[in-house]
Each structure stands twice: as structure tokens, then as C-alpha cells.
Amino acid sequence: MVNLIWVFMTLIGIIFAMVNGTMETVNEAVFNGAKEAVTICIGLISILVFWLGLMNIAQAAGLLEKLSRLFRPFVKRLFPEVPVDHPAMGYMLSNMVANMFGLGNAATPMGIKAMEQLKVLNEGKETVSRSMVTFLAINTSSLTLIPTTVIAIRMTYDSSNPTEIVGTTLIATLCSTIGAILIDRYFYYRRVKRGETYK
């Protein structure tokens, strides 16, 4: 569906440009956009390689494991149906830690693995479990301590202070995460009150 929307928007843009005689401007924008995309990608690659390297060092040193243990009691309260020693718990904790450091690209594979393991816990049912809904809400809101990707983009465009957004990002993502948890719990307990449960 999303692909159809993009195709529809592109066709509208091209037709509008042809009618108004601005195809030259559109072509120029397309090539400039492609150039900008390559520039941004190169900037992102450098910063992501740096942070992923630090994450690997932290993992080898056992820091990620200690950080995961620190959050485990809190995460266990959010996902009471998931056993502490289940692989899903490890993938979810790794996903959250990666998101905290703004490494969305690194967090995505772990998030997918977490969902796969949660589906195993859900006995492969087509309907989602409570834990799957909660994890999706938290993963989407994603509390971020260091917005690595955004900092990389700001550095690419020669920002005078690329890291000045750290404080506001922390506050914004903290609010979004708390909001996601509250809304998730509200609808869950509403279902429980009505006698409904996730199948």
C-alpha cells in the first residue's frame, strides 16, 4: 500500500511539473536529491561504524550484559509473560539498549528476532500477544540517550553544535516512551475489565 502511495505521489508531481512547464526544475531536484542522499549515507556510515565499534567493545567487555541486567527487573514487569531466561528477553533488552544509543539500524535486526521469539511464545498464533503489543509500543517510542544518527546528519551539514539536541531528544523520547507504556496499559486493563484477553 505504501508503495502505491509513493507511486501515486510521484505521478502527480510529474504531471503537475509537465503542466506547469517545470520539468527542468524537477530533474535538477532529482539529481541534487540523489547527490544529497549519497552525502548523508557516507556521513551516517562513518558515525554508525564508530558507535557500532564501541558497542562491540562494550559487549566484549561485558558492559552491555551489565546494562541489560540493570534494566531486567523493569523489563520483566513490562513483560510478565516472558520468562527471564527466554531468548526473547535477551533480544528485547539488546534492542532497547541499541535504541538508547540512537542506533536504529543496529536495533532493527534484534527487534525482528525478538518478535520472532515472542511469536514462538505465542505458539505461532496469527493474533498478537500482550507482550508483542507492548514491545512494539516501546520500540516505536524508543527512549534515546544519544541520538547518534541525528548527530551524524547534523555533522554532515556542518552544524555548529551537533550534540546540542541530546537534552531535548532525551526529554522528548522519555515522554514518548512513558506515554506509550501508559496507553498500552490503559487499553490492556480496559480489555481485562471487559473480560477480553489477547488470544
C-alpha positions as CSV (number, residue, x, y, z in Angstrom):
1,M,0.0,0.0,0.0
2,V,2.8,2.4,0.9
3,N,4.5,1.7,-2.5
4,L,1.3,2.6,-4.3
5,I,1.0,5.9,-2.3
6,W,4.6,6.8,-3.3
7,V,4.0,5.9,-7.0
8,F,0.7,8.0,-6.9
9,M,2.5,11.0,-5.4
10,T,5.4,10.7,-7.9
11,L,3.0,10.6,-10.9
12,I,1.1,13.6,-9.5
13,G,4.3,15.5,-9.2
14,I,5.5,14.7,-12.7
15,I,2.1,15.5,-14.3
16,F,2.0,18.8,-12.3
17,A,5.5,19.7,-13.5
18,M,4.6,18.9,-17.1
19,V,1.5,21.1,-17.0
20,N,3.4,24.0,-15.4
21,G,6.5,23.6,-17.6
22,T,8.8,23.0,-14.6
23,M,10.2,19.6,-15.6
24,E,13.7,21.0,-15.8
25,T,13.4,22.1,-12.1
26,V,12.1,18.6,-11.2
27,N,15.1,16.9,-13.0
28,E,17.5,19.2,-11.2
29,A,15.9,18.4,-7.8
30,V,16.0,14.6,-8.5
31,F,19.8,14.7,-9.3
32,N,20.5,17.0,-6.3
33,G,18.5,14.8,-4.1
34,A,20.5,11.7,-5.2
35,K,23.7,13.6,-4.5
36,E,22.5,14.6,-1.1
37,A,21.4,11.1,-0.3
38,V,25.0,9.8,-1.0
39,T,26.5,12.5,1.1
40,I,24.2,11.7,4.0
41,C,24.8,7.9,3.7
42,I,28.6,8.4,3.8
43,G,28.3,10.6,6.9
44,L,26.0,8.0,8.6
45,I,28.3,5.1,7.7
46,S,31.2,6.8,9.5
47,I,29.4,7.6,12.7
48,L,27.5,4.3,12.7
49,V,30.7,2.3,12.3
50,F,32.2,4.3,15.2
51,W,29.3,3.6,17.5
52,L,28.8,0.0,16.4
53,G,32.5,-0.5,17.1
54,L,32.1,1.0,20.6
55,M,29.0,-1.3,21.1
56,N,31.1,-4.3,20.2
57,I,33.8,-3.3,22.6
58,A,31.2,-2.8,25.3
59,Q,29.7,-6.2,24.6
60,A,33.1,-7.9,24.7
61,A,33.9,-6.1,28.0
62,G,30.5,-7.3,29.4
63,L,29.1,-3.8,29.8
64,L,26.1,-4.5,27.7
65,E,25.3,-7.5,29.8
66,K,25.6,-5.5,33.0
67,L,23.3,-2.8,31.4
68,S,20.8,-5.5,30.4
69,R,20.8,-6.8,34.0
70,L,20.2,-3.3,35.3
71,F,17.1,-3.0,33.1
72,R,15.9,-6.6,33.5
73,P,13.7,-6.1,36.6
74,F,11.9,-3.2,34.9
75,V,11.6,-5.1,31.6
76,K,10.3,-8.1,33.5
77,R,7.5,-6.0,34.9
78,L,6.6,-4.8,31.4
79,F,6.6,-8.4,30.0
80,P,5.4,-10.7,32.8
81,E,4.5,-13.4,30.3
82,V,8.1,-13.7,29.0
83,P,10.4,-16.0,31.1
84,V,13.6,-14.2,32.2
85,D,15.9,-16.9,30.6
86,H,13.9,-16.9,27.3
87,P,15.8,-15.7,24.1
88,A,13.1,-13.1,23.5
89,M,14.1,-11.3,26.7
90,G,17.7,-11.0,25.6
91,Y,16.7,-9.7,22.1
92,M,14.3,-7.2,23.6
93,L,17.0,-5.9,26.0
94,S,19.6,-5.7,23.3
95,N,17.1,-3.8,21.1
96,M,16.3,-1.3,23.8
97,V,20.0,-0.7,24.6
98,A,20.7,-0.1,20.9
99,N,17.8,2.3,20.6
100,M,19.0,4.2,23.7
101,F,22.2,5.0,21.8
102,G,20.3,6.0,18.7
103,L,21.4,3.0,16.6
104,G,18.1,2.3,15.0
105,N,19.7,0.3,12.1
106,A,21.5,-1.9,14.6
107,A,18.4,-2.3,16.8
108,T,16.1,-3.4,13.9
109,P,17.5,-6.9,13.5
110,M,17.3,-7.5,17.2
111,G,13.8,-6.2,17.2
112,I,12.8,-8.6,14.5
113,K,14.4,-11.5,16.3
114,A,12.6,-10.5,19.5
115,M,9.3,-10.5,17.6
116,E,10.0,-14.0,16.2
117,Q,10.7,-15.3,19.7
118,L,7.6,-13.7,21.1
119,K,5.6,-15.4,18.3
120,V,7.1,-18.7,19.4
121,L,5.9,-18.0,23.0
122,N,2.6,-17.1,21.5
123,E,2.5,-20.6,20.0
124,G,2.6,-19.3,16.4
125,K,-0.9,-17.8,16.6
126,E,-1.9,-15.2,14.0
127,T,-3.2,-12.8,16.7
128,V,-0.7,-10.8,18.7
129,S,0.1,-11.4,22.3
130,R,0.2,-8.7,25.0
131,S,4.0,-8.8,25.1
132,M,4.2,-8.2,21.3
133,V,1.9,-5.2,21.5
134,T,3.9,-3.8,24.5
135,F,7.2,-4.4,22.8
136,L,6.1,-2.7,19.6
137,A,4.9,0.4,21.5
138,I,8.2,0.7,23.4
139,N,10.3,0.0,20.3
140,T,8.4,2.7,18.3
141,S,8.7,5.3,21.1
142,S,12.3,4.3,21.9
143,L,13.9,6.1,24.7
144,T,17.1,7.7,23.3
145,L,20.1,8.8,25.4
146,I,22.4,9.7,22.5
147,P,20.7,10.3,19.1
148,T,23.6,9.0,17.1
149,T,22.0,9.1,13.7
150,V,20.7,12.6,14.0
151,I,24.0,13.8,15.3
152,A,25.7,12.3,12.3
153,I,23.3,14.1,9.9
154,R,24.0,17.4,11.7
155,M,27.7,16.8,11.5
156,T,27.3,16.1,7.7
157,Y,25.7,19.5,7.3
158,D,28.4,21.4,9.4
159,S,26.2,22.1,12.4
160,S,28.0,24.4,14.8
161,N,26.9,22.2,17.7
162,P,25.7,18.8,16.5
163,T,25.2,17.4,20.1
164,E,23.0,20.2,21.4
165,I,19.9,18.1,20.7
166,V,20.9,15.4,23.2
167,G,19.0,17.0,26.1
168,T,15.8,17.8,24.2
169,T,15.9,14.4,22.5
170,L,16.2,12.7,25.9
171,I,13.2,14.6,27.2
172,A,11.1,14.0,24.1
173,T,11.8,10.3,23.9
174,L,11.3,9.9,27.6
175,C,7.8,11.5,27.3
176,S,7.0,9.3,24.2
177,T,8.1,6.1,26.0
178,I,6.1,6.9,29.2
179,G,3.1,7.8,27.0
180,A,3.4,4.6,25.0
181,I,3.6,2.5,28.2
182,L,0.6,4.3,29.8
183,I,-1.5,4.0,26.7
184,D,-0.6,0.3,26.3
185,R,-1.5,-0.4,29.9
186,Y,-4.7,1.6,29.7
187,F,-6.0,-0.5,26.7
188,Y,-4.8,-3.7,28.3
189,Y,-6.6,-3.2,31.6
190,R,-9.6,-1.9,29.7
191,R,-9.7,-5.3,27.8
192,V,-9.3,-7.2,31.1
193,K,-12.1,-5.2,32.7
194,R,-14.4,-6.2,29.8
195,G,-13.3,-9.8,30.2
196,E,-11.4,-9.8,26.9
197,T,-7.8,-11.1,26.6
198,Y,-5.2,-11.4,23.8
199,K,-5.7,-14.7,22.1
